[in-house]
Amino acid sequence: MSLPDLSRVTRVAVAIVEADGAYLVGVRGPDGPLPGYHEFPGGKLNHDERPNDGAVRECLEETGLDVLPVERVYECTHDYPHGRVELTFVLCRPAVAGRPAALGRFEWRLRRELGELKFPEANAPVVALLQSRP
């Protein structure tokens, strides 16, 4: 097994979508890195794309849900076996009030459930932050 190239950093935006006390969470598929782990909508930023814009775009692509960015809640760089990622977590709200029902492989999970889910290592501080919010 070869070591990851840590000289190249993949920039990633993550949309932490909150509606009525619940967060949008999916499960990673079997073909990508960290299969079976829970995740928030997100993905690689395009060249020169701002994290807020990337979080909105990725959420729309992955869930069909149009969201509005509220604030950046956490930023970090993390080394995984598959490479180094620079993550920006952006708190978002649905553009239309309420919780849409059909969102592909994503579903709404209550704040108290987040700590029971298996998220990637770099998400741990974000999950703790979300659970501590009023």
C-alpha positions as CSV (number, residue, x, y, z in Angstrom):
1,M,0.0,0.0,0.0
2,S,1.4,3.4,-1.0
3,L,1.4,6.5,1.2
4,P,-0.9,9.3,0.3
5,D,0.5,12.4,-1.4
6,L,0.3,15.0,1.4
7,S,1.8,17.7,-0.7
8,R,-1.4,18.0,-2.6
9,V,-4.4,19.4,-0.7
10,T,-8.0,18.8,-1.8
11,R,-10.2,21.8,-0.8
12,V,-13.6,20.7,0.4
13,A,-16.8,22.6,1.3
14,V,-19.3,20.9,3.6
15,A,-22.9,22.1,4.0
16,I,-24.2,21.7,7.6
17,V,-27.9,22.1,6.7
18,E,-30.1,22.8,9.7
19,A,-33.9,23.0,9.6
20,D,-36.3,22.9,12.6
21,G,-33.6,21.4,15.0
22,A,-32.5,18.7,12.6
23,Y,-29.5,18.3,10.3
24,L,-29.2,16.8,6.8
25,V,-27.1,13.6,7.0
26,G,-26.3,10.9,4.5
27,V,-24.2,7.7,4.4
28,R,-21.2,7.4,2.1
29,G,-21.5,4.8,-0.7
30,P,-19.3,1.7,-1.0
31,D,-17.1,2.9,-3.9
32,G,-15.5,6.1,-2.4
33,P,-13.3,6.8,0.6
34,L,-14.6,6.0,4.0
35,P,-17.6,3.8,2.8
36,G,-20.5,3.5,5.3
37,Y,-19.5,6.6,7.2
38,H,-22.1,9.3,7.8
39,E,-21.6,12.7,6.1
40,F,-23.0,16.1,5.6
41,P,-23.5,17.2,1.9
42,G,-20.3,18.5,0.5
43,G,-17.4,18.0,-1.9
44,K,-14.4,19.3,-3.7
45,L,-14.3,23.0,-4.5
46,N,-13.9,24.1,-8.1
47,H,-10.8,26.2,-8.9
48,D,-11.2,29.7,-7.2
49,E,-14.6,28.8,-5.8
50,R,-15.4,30.2,-2.4
51,P,-16.3,27.7,0.4
52,N,-19.8,29.2,0.9
53,D,-20.6,28.9,-2.8
54,G,-19.2,25.4,-3.0
55,A,-21.3,24.3,0.0
56,V,-24.4,25.6,-1.7
57,R,-23.5,24.0,-5.0
58,E,-22.6,20.7,-3.5
59,C,-25.8,20.5,-1.4
60,L,-27.9,21.2,-4.5
61,E,-26.0,18.6,-6.6
62,E,-26.2,15.9,-3.9
63,T,-29.7,16.5,-2.5
64,G,-31.6,18.7,-4.9
65,L,-32.1,21.2,-2.0
66,D,-31.4,24.9,-2.5
67,V,-29.8,26.3,0.7
68,L,-28.5,29.7,1.9
69,P,-25.2,29.9,3.7
70,V,-25.5,31.4,7.3
71,E,-21.9,31.2,8.6
72,R,-18.7,29.3,8.5
73,V,-18.6,27.2,11.7
74,Y,-15.3,25.3,11.4
75,E,-12.2,25.0,9.2
76,C,-9.4,22.4,9.4
77,T,-6.9,20.4,7.5
78,H,-6.9,16.7,8.0
79,D,-4.8,13.8,6.7
80,Y,-6.6,10.7,5.7
81,P,-5.2,7.5,4.2
82,H,-6.5,8.7,0.8
83,G,-4.9,12.2,1.1
84,R,-4.9,15.6,2.8
85,V,-8.1,17.6,2.8
86,E,-8.8,21.2,3.7
87,L,-12.3,21.3,5.0
88,T,-14.6,24.3,5.5
89,F,-17.9,23.6,7.2
90,V,-20.7,26.1,6.4
91,L,-23.9,26.2,8.4
92,C,-26.8,26.5,5.9
93,R,-30.6,26.8,6.0
94,P,-33.0,25.6,3.3
95,A,-34.0,28.5,1.0
96,V,-37.6,27.6,1.6
97,A,-38.9,27.2,5.2
98,G,-39.4,23.7,6.6
99,R,-37.9,20.3,6.0
100,P,-38.2,18.8,2.5
101,A,-38.9,15.1,2.7
102,A,-37.2,13.5,-0.4
103,L,-33.5,14.3,-0.5
104,G,-31.9,11.2,-2.2
105,R,-29.7,9.3,0.2
106,F,-29.8,12.1,2.8
107,E,-32.3,12.3,5.7
108,W,-33.0,14.7,8.6
109,R,-31.3,13.6,11.9
110,L,-32.0,15.3,15.2
111,R,-29.1,17.0,17.0
112,R,-29.1,14.4,19.8
113,E,-28.6,11.6,17.3
114,L,-25.4,13.1,15.7
115,G,-23.1,11.7,18.4
116,E,-24.4,8.2,17.7
117,L,-23.5,8.3,14.0
118,K,-20.2,7.2,12.5
119,F,-18.7,10.4,10.9
120,P,-15.2,10.8,9.4
121,E,-12.6,11.8,12.0
122,A,-12.3,15.4,10.9
123,N,-16.1,15.9,11.6
124,A,-15.8,15.2,15.3
125,P,-15.2,18.8,16.4
126,V,-18.1,20.0,14.2
127,V,-20.5,17.3,15.6
128,A,-19.5,18.4,19.2
129,L,-20.1,22.0,18.3
130,L,-23.5,21.3,16.8
131,Q,-24.5,19.2,19.9
132,S,-23.5,22.1,22.2
133,R,-25.7,24.6,20.4
134,P,-28.9,25.7,22.1
